[in-house]
Amino acid sequence: MNKPLALLLAPTSLKDVIGQTHLIGKDKILTNLVKNKKLCSMILYGKPGIGKTSIAQALVNDLGVKYRFLNATINNKKDFDIVIEEAKMYGELVLIMDEIHRLHKDKQDLLLPQIESGLITLIGMTTSNPYHSINPAIRSRCQLFELHDLDEKDIIKALTLAIKHPTLEGIKIDNKAIKRIAKLSGNDLRYAYNLLEIAYYSTNDGVIDEEVITNINSRPVFFSDKNGDGHYDVLSAFQKSIRGSDVDAALHYLARLIVEGDLESIYRRMSVIAYEDIGLANPAIGPRVDAAINAAERVGLPEARIPLGTIVTEMALSPKSNTAHVALDNAIKDIEEGSVSSIPKHIKTDSPEYKYPHDYKGSYVVQQYLPDKLKDKKYYHPKDIGYEKQIKEIYERLEKIKEQQ
């Protein structure tokens, strides 16, 4: 009676799972595993509310195998011992484990030999990227399956089926309200079910319209993986959008970071972009980014979005050049690979052979600065764009003078 609607609607078979057709569609891998009555250890990963637990439960139901459910964080070592003893008693057991990325070493040491022997088949679930967060010993014994985000059509389809459940007797909901729930859910089906349920019980007559939904929640769910891989994916997308001069995408990812409230990450990433991606094409951008960061720090949120939005727009539409840091990286690579020789004698400290450039016309005189081994090396290759076009002209003029000596 007190079970949440999301639990009551949990699929009992793969054919009832919403979405994830790349895994459970006709002749797809999980469908064929069931068809062939074979199950392997696996890790299901993806955002909350998109079907990890549903798929795990449906697999064991369809195959009719014995299983136990544990949480890597909540359940202790004794719970794991009991599961292993049960597996020995039955001959084999499927262990469904949530939050597998938090599995401590002592529990891993217990499970690894049992997974290796086939006594336990593991179905792990996590919102984190297993390539980064799962212990390699566990990961190497499992197949990794990424679950895709559900789209609005998936959520609408699920809600349309949900309103027929007997616990929602007498419910009356129009298409606009269903679409509103789907929009607010942030592609999290569990949240959509919960919102539908609370909307139903918040009325006297079971009639749900957009106003009822908005009164309960007017803001969409936003999955913020602030300390995990998802957060760094957003930062990566933010930088790549600016680098790619897509101002709309840059502002979108900036908005996501602002909603997370992580101004520090925004500041650090913008400072990097200013020099890594814009560089000499617009060298004034570095100080301008610093000024925008100072302004944002001074006013705080929500006003901080104003200087940040302004500078990110300018960064995205600025000419781009990475020549300076690429040149330095190549110089560092040479040094790390041993391409180092003595500094030319005439530019060593207090050398009488040194030619002081300011004593010559145009404050320039040709002399060797690189070590002999690298004297003809060219690290810097200027681009013909923005302010760097002027630098290129100077660089080429000096190179021509060298050639004439």
CORRA-V274913 format. One record per residue. N is the residue number from 1. RES is the residue in three letters. SS is DSSP state (A for helix, B for strand, O for the rest). NEAR is the number of other C-alpha atoms within 8 Angstrom. Layout:
# CORRA-V274913
n:N res:RES ss:SS near:NEAR
n:N res:RES ss:SS near:NEAR
This chain:
# CORRA-V274913
n:1 res:MET ss:O near:2
n:2 res:ASN ss:O near:3
n:3 res:LYS ss:O near:6
n:4 res:PRO ss:O near:7
n:5 res:LEU ss:A near:10
n:6 res:ALA ss:A near:9
n:7 res:LEU ss:A near:7
n:8 res:LEU ss:A near:7
n:9 res:LEU ss:O near:7
n:10 res:ALA ss:O near:7
n:11 res:PRO ss:O near:11
n:12 res:THR ss:O near:10
n:13 res:SER ss:O near:11
n:14 res:LEU ss:A near:12
n:15 res:LYS ss:A near:5
n:16 res:ASP ss:A near:7
n:17 res:VAL ss:O near:11
n:18 res:ILE ss:O near:7
n:19 res:GLY ss:O near:6
n:20 res:GLN ss:O near:12
n:21 res:THR ss:A near:8
n:22 res:HIS ss:A near:6
n:23 res:LEU ss:A near:9
n:24 res:ILE ss:A near:13
n:25 res:GLY ss:O near:9
n:26 res:LYS ss:O near:6
n:27 res:ASP ss:O near:7
n:28 res:LYS ss:O near:11
n:29 res:ILE ss:A near:8
n:30 res:LEU ss:A near:8
n:31 res:THR ss:A near:13
n:32 res:ASN ss:A near:9
n:33 res:LEU ss:A near:10
n:34 res:VAL ss:A near:12
n:35 res:LYS ss:A near:7
n:36 res:ASN ss:O near:6
n:37 res:LYS ss:O near:7
n:38 res:LYS ss:O near:7
n:39 res:LEU ss:O near:7
n:40 res:CYS ss:O near:8
n:41 res:SER ss:O near:11
n:42 res:MET ss:B near:11
n:43 res:ILE ss:B near:15
n:44 res:LEU ss:B near:13
n:45 res:TYR ss:B near:15
n:46 res:GLY ss:O near:14
n:47 res:LYS ss:O near:10
n:48 res:PRO ss:O near:8
n:49 res:GLY ss:O near:10
n:50 res:ILE ss:O near:14
n:51 res:GLY ss:O near:11
n:52 res:LYS ss:A near:12
n:53 res:THR ss:A near:7
n:54 res:SER ss:A near:11
n:55 res:ILE ss:A near:11
n:56 res:ALA ss:A near:10
n:57 res:GLN ss:A near:11
n:58 res:ALA ss:A near:12
n:59 res:LEU ss:A near:11
n:60 res:VAL ss:A near:12
n:61 res:ASN ss:A near:10
n:62 res:ASP ss:A near:10
n:63 res:LEU ss:A near:8
n:64 res:GLY ss:O near:6
n:65 res:VAL ss:O near:8
n:66 res:LYS ss:O near:8
n:67 res:TYR ss:B near:9
n:68 res:ARG ss:B near:9
n:69 res:PHE ss:B near:8
n:70 res:LEU ss:B near:10
n:71 res:ASN ss:B near:10
n:72 res:ALA ss:O near:14
n:73 res:THR ss:O near:8
n:74 res:ILE ss:O near:6
n:75 res:ASN ss:O near:9
n:76 res:ASN ss:O near:8
n:77 res:LYS ss:A near:8
n:78 res:LYS ss:A near:6
n:79 res:ASP ss:A near:8
n:80 res:PHE ss:A near:11
n:81 res:ASP ss:A near:9
n:82 res:ILE ss:A near:8
n:83 res:VAL ss:A near:10
n:84 res:ILE ss:A near:11
n:85 res:GLU ss:A near:8
n:86 res:GLU ss:A near:9
n:87 res:ALA ss:A near:12
n:88 res:LYS ss:A near:9
n:89 res:MET ss:A near:7
n:90 res:TYR ss:A near:7
n:91 res:GLY ss:O near:7
n:92 res:GLU ss:O near:12
n:93 res:LEU ss:B near:14
n:94 res:VAL ss:B near:13
n:95 res:LEU ss:B near:13
n:96 res:ILE ss:B near:13
n:97 res:MET ss:B near:13
n:98 res:ASP ss:B near:11
n:99 res:GLU ss:O near:13
n:100 res:ILE ss:A near:12
n:101 res:HIS ss:A near:11
n:102 res:ARG ss:A near:7
n:103 res:LEU ss:O near:10
n:104 res:HIS ss:O near:7
n:105 res:LYS ss:A near:6
n:106 res:ASP ss:A near:7
n:107 res:LYS ss:A near:10
n:108 res:GLN ss:A near:10
n:109 res:ASP ss:A near:8
n:110 res:LEU ss:A near:10
n:111 res:LEU ss:A near:10
n:112 res:LEU ss:A near:10
n:113 res:PRO ss:A near:8
n:114 res:GLN ss:A near:11
n:115 res:ILE ss:A near:13
n:116 res:GLU ss:A near:8
n:117 res:SER ss:A near:7
n:118 res:GLY ss:O near:8
n:119 res:LEU ss:O near:12
n:120 res:ILE ss:B near:14
n:121 res:THR ss:B near:13
n:122 res:LEU ss:B near:14
n:123 res:ILE ss:B near:13
n:124 res:GLY ss:B near:12
n:125 res:MET ss:B near:14
n:126 res:THR ss:B near:14
n:127 res:THR ss:O near:9
n:128 res:SER ss:O near:12
n:129 res:ASN ss:O near:11
n:130 res:PRO ss:A near:12
n:131 res:TYR ss:A near:6
n:132 res:HIS ss:A near:6
n:133 res:SER ss:A near:8
n:134 res:ILE ss:O near:11
n:135 res:ASN ss:O near:7
n:136 res:PRO ss:A near:6
n:137 res:ALA ss:A near:7
n:138 res:ILE ss:A near:10
n:139 res:ARG ss:A near:13
n:140 res:SER ss:O near:7
n:141 res:ARG ss:O near:9
n:142 res:CYS ss:O near:11
n:143 res:GLN ss:B near:10
n:144 res:LEU ss:B near:10
n:145 res:PHE ss:B near:8
n:146 res:GLU ss:B near:7
n:147 res:LEU ss:O near:12
n:148 res:HIS ss:O near:7
n:149 res:ASP ss:O near:8
n:150 res:LEU ss:O near:12
n:151 res:ASP ss:O near:7
n:152 res:GLU ss:A near:10
n:153 res:LYS ss:A near:6
n:154 res:ASP ss:A near:10
n:155 res:ILE ss:A near:13
n:156 res:ILE ss:A near:11
n:157 res:LYS ss:A near:8
n:158 res:ALA ss:A near:10
n:159 res:LEU ss:A near:12
n:160 res:THR ss:A near:9
n:161 res:LEU ss:A near:8
n:162 res:ALA ss:A near:9
n:163 res:ILE ss:O near:8
n:164 res:LYS ss:O near:8
n:165 res:HIS ss:O near:8
n:166 res:PRO ss:A near:5
n:167 res:THR ss:A near:5
n:168 res:LEU ss:A near:10
n:169 res:GLU ss:O near:7
n:170 res:GLY ss:O near:6
n:171 res:ILE ss:O near:11
n:172 res:LYS ss:B near:7
n:173 res:ILE ss:B near:9
n:174 res:ASP ss:O near:8
n:175 res:ASN ss:A near:6
n:176 res:LYS ss:A near:8
n:177 res:ALA ss:A near:12
n:178 res:ILE ss:A near:12
n:179 res:LYS ss:A near:10
n:180 res:ARG ss:A near:10
n:181 res:ILE ss:A near:12
n:182 res:ALA ss:A near:13
n:183 res:LYS ss:A near:10
n:184 res:LEU ss:A near:12
n:185 res:SER ss:O near:12
n:186 res:GLY ss:O near:10
n:187 res:ASN ss:O near:13
n:188 res:ASP ss:O near:13
n:189 res:LEU ss:A near:12
n:190 res:ARG ss:A near:9
n:191 res:TYR ss:A near:9
n:192 res:ALA ss:A near:14
n:193 res:TYR ss:A near:12
n:194 res:ASN ss:A near:11
n:195 res:LEU ss:A near:10
n:196 res:LEU ss:A near:10
n:197 res:GLU ss:A near:10
n:198 res:ILE ss:A near:8
n:199 res:ALA ss:A near:12
n:200 res:TYR ss:A near:12
n:201 res:TYR ss:A near:8
n:202 res:SER ss:O near:6
n:203 res:THR ss:O near:9
n:204 res:ASN ss:O near:6
n:205 res:ASP ss:O near:6
n:206 res:GLY ss:O near:10
n:207 res:VAL ss:B near:10
n:208 res:ILE ss:B near:15
n:209 res:ASP ss:O near:10
n:210 res:GLU ss:A near:9
n:211 res:GLU ss:A near:7
n:212 res:VAL ss:A near:9
n:213 res:ILE ss:A near:15
n:214 res:THR ss:A near:8
n:215 res:ASN ss:A near:7
n:216 res:ILE ss:A near:7
n:217 res:ASN ss:O near:8
n:218 res:SER ss:O near:8
n:219 res:ARG ss:O near:5
n:220 res:PRO ss:O near:9
n:221 res:VAL ss:O near:8
n:222 res:PHE ss:O near:5
n:223 res:PHE ss:O near:7
n:224 res:SER ss:O near:7
n:225 res:ASP ss:O near:8
n:226 res:LYS ss:O near:7
n:227 res:ASN ss:O near:5
n:228 res:GLY ss:O near:8
n:229 res:ASP ss:A near:9
n:230 res:GLY ss:A near:10
n:231 res:HIS ss:A near:11
n:232 res:TYR ss:A near:8
n:233 res:ASP ss:A near:8
n:234 res:VAL ss:A near:11
n:235 res:LEU ss:A near:13
n:236 res:SER ss:A near:8
n:237 res:ALA ss:A near:10
n:238 res:PHE ss:A near:12
n:239 res:GLN ss:A near:12
n:240 res:LYS ss:A near:8
n:241 res:SER ss:A near:13
n:242 res:ILE ss:A near:16
n:243 res:ARG ss:A near:12
n:244 res:GLY ss:O near:7
n:245 res:SER ss:O near:10
n:246 res:ASP ss:O near:11
n:247 res:VAL ss:A near:12
n:248 res:ASP ss:A near:6
n:249 res:ALA ss:A near:10
n:250 res:ALA ss:A near:16
n:251 res:LEU ss:A near:11
n:252 res:HIS ss:A near:8
n:253 res:TYR ss:A near:12
n:254 res:LEU ss:A near:11
n:255 res:ALA ss:A near:8
n:256 res:ARG ss:A near:9
n:257 res:LEU ss:A near:13
n:258 res:ILE ss:A near:10
n:259 res:VAL ss:A near:7
n:260 res:GLU ss:A near:8
n:261 res:GLY ss:O near:6
n:262 res:ASP ss:O near:9
n:263 res:LEU ss:A near:8
n:264 res:GLU ss:A near:6
n:265 res:SER ss:A near:8
n:266 res:ILE ss:A near:11
n:267 res:TYR ss:A near:9
n:268 res:ARG ss:A near:8
n:269 res:ARG ss:A near:10
n:270 res:MET ss:A near:11
n:271 res:SER ss:A near:11
n:272 res:VAL ss:A near:9
n:273 res:ILE ss:A near:12
n:274 res:ALA ss:A near:13
n:275 res:TYR ss:A near:13
n:276 res:GLU ss:A near:10
n:277 res:ASP ss:A near:11
n:278 res:ILE ss:A near:18
n:279 res:GLY ss:A near:15
n:280 res:LEU ss:A near:14
n:281 res:ALA ss:A near:15
n:282 res:ASN ss:A near:13
n:283 res:PRO ss:O near:10
n:284 res:ALA ss:O near:6
n:285 res:ILE ss:A near:11
n:286 res:GLY ss:A near:10
n:287 res:PRO ss:A near:7
n:288 res:ARG ss:A near:9
n:289 res:VAL ss:A near:12
n:290 res:ASP ss:A near:9
n:291 res:ALA ss:A near:8
n:292 res:ALA ss:A near:11
n:293 res:ILE ss:A near:11
n:294 res:ASN ss:A near:8
n:295 res:ALA ss:A near:10
n:296 res:ALA ss:A near:15
n:297 res:GLU ss:A near:8
n:298 res:ARG ss:A near:6
n:299 res:VAL ss:A near:8
n:300 res:GLY ss:O near:8
n:301 res:LEU ss:O near:7
n:302 res:PRO ss:O near:5
n:303 res:GLU ss:O near:9
n:304 res:ALA ss:A near:12
n:305 res:ARG ss:A near:10
n:306 res:ILE ss:A near:8
n:307 res:PRO ss:A near:12
n:308 res:LEU ss:A near:11
n:309 res:GLY ss:A near:10
n:310 res:THR ss:A near:8
n:311 res:ILE ss:A near:11
n:312 res:VAL ss:A near:13
n:313 res:THR ss:A near:11
n:314 res:GLU ss:A near:8
n:315 res:MET ss:A near:12
n:316 res:ALA ss:A near:14
n:317 res:LEU ss:A near:10
n:318 res:SER ss:O near:10
n:319 res:PRO ss:O near:9
n:320 res:LYS ss:O near:13
n:321 res:SER ss:O near:13
n:322 res:ASN ss:O near:12
n:323 res:THR ss:A near:12
n:324 res:ALA ss:A near:10
n:325 res:HIS ss:A near:9
n:326 res:VAL ss:A near:9
n:327 res:ALA ss:A near:11
n:328 res:LEU ss:A near:9
n:329 res:ASP ss:A near:8
n:330 res:ASN ss:A near:9
n:331 res:ALA ss:A near:9
n:332 res:ILE ss:A near:8
n:333 res:LYS ss:A near:8
n:334 res:ASP ss:A near:10
n:335 res:ILE ss:A near:9
n:336 res:GLU ss:A near:7
n:337 res:GLU ss:O near:6
n:338 res:GLY ss:O near:6
n:339 res:SER ss:O near:9
n:340 res:VAL ss:O near:9
n:341 res:SER ss:O near:7
n:342 res:SER ss:O near:6
n:343 res:ILE ss:O near:10
n:344 res:PRO ss:O near:11
n:345 res:LYS ss:A near:6
n:346 res:HIS ss:A near:8
n:347 res:ILE ss:A near:11
n:348 res:LYS ss:O near:8
n:349 res:THR ss:O near:4
n:350 res:ASP ss:O near:5
n:351 res:SER ss:O near:9
n:352 res:PRO ss:O near:5
n:353 res:GLU ss:O near:6
n:354 res:TYR ss:O near:7
n:355 res:LYS ss:O near:7
n:356 res:TYR ss:O near:7
n:357 res:PRO ss:A near:8
n:358 res:HIS ss:A near:8
n:359 res:ASP ss:A near:7
n:360 res:TYR ss:O near:9
n:361 res:LYS ss:A near:7
n:362 res:GLY ss:A near:5
n:363 res:SER ss:A near:8
n:364 res:TYR ss:O near:8
n:365 res:VAL ss:O near:9
n:366 res:VAL ss:O near:7
n:367 res:GLN ss:O near:5
n:368 res:GLN ss:O near:7
n:369 res:TYR ss:O near:8
n:370 res:LEU ss:O near:9
n:371 res:PRO ss:O near:12
n:372 res:ASP ss:A near:9
n:373 res:LYS ss:A near:8
n:374 res:LEU ss:A near:9
n:375 res:LYS ss:O near:9
n:376 res:ASP ss:O near:4
n:377 res:LYS ss:O near:5
n:378 res:LYS ss:O near:5
n:379 res:TYR ss:O near:8
n:380 res:TYR ss:O near:8
n:381 res:HIS ss:O near:7
n:382 res:PRO ss:O near:9
n:383 res:LYS ss:O near:10
n:384 res:ASP ss:O near:7
n:385 res:ILE ss:O near:10
n:386 res:GLY ss:O near:11
n:387 res:TYR ss:O near:10
n:388 res:GLU ss:A near:13
n:389 res:LYS ss:A near:12
n:390 res:GLN ss:A near:8
n:391 res:ILE ss:A near:9
n:392 res:LYS ss:A near:11
n:393 res:GLU ss:A near:8
n:394 res:ILE ss:A near:8
n:395 res:TYR ss:A near:8
n:396 res:GLU ss:A near:8
n:397 res:ARG ss:A near:8
n:398 res:LEU ss:A near:8
n:399 res:GLU ss:A near:8
n:400 res:LYS ss:A near:8
n:401 res:ILE ss:A near:9
n:402 res:LYS ss:A near:8
n:403 res:GLU ss:A near:6
n:404 res:GLN ss:A near:5
n:405 res:GLN ss:O near:5
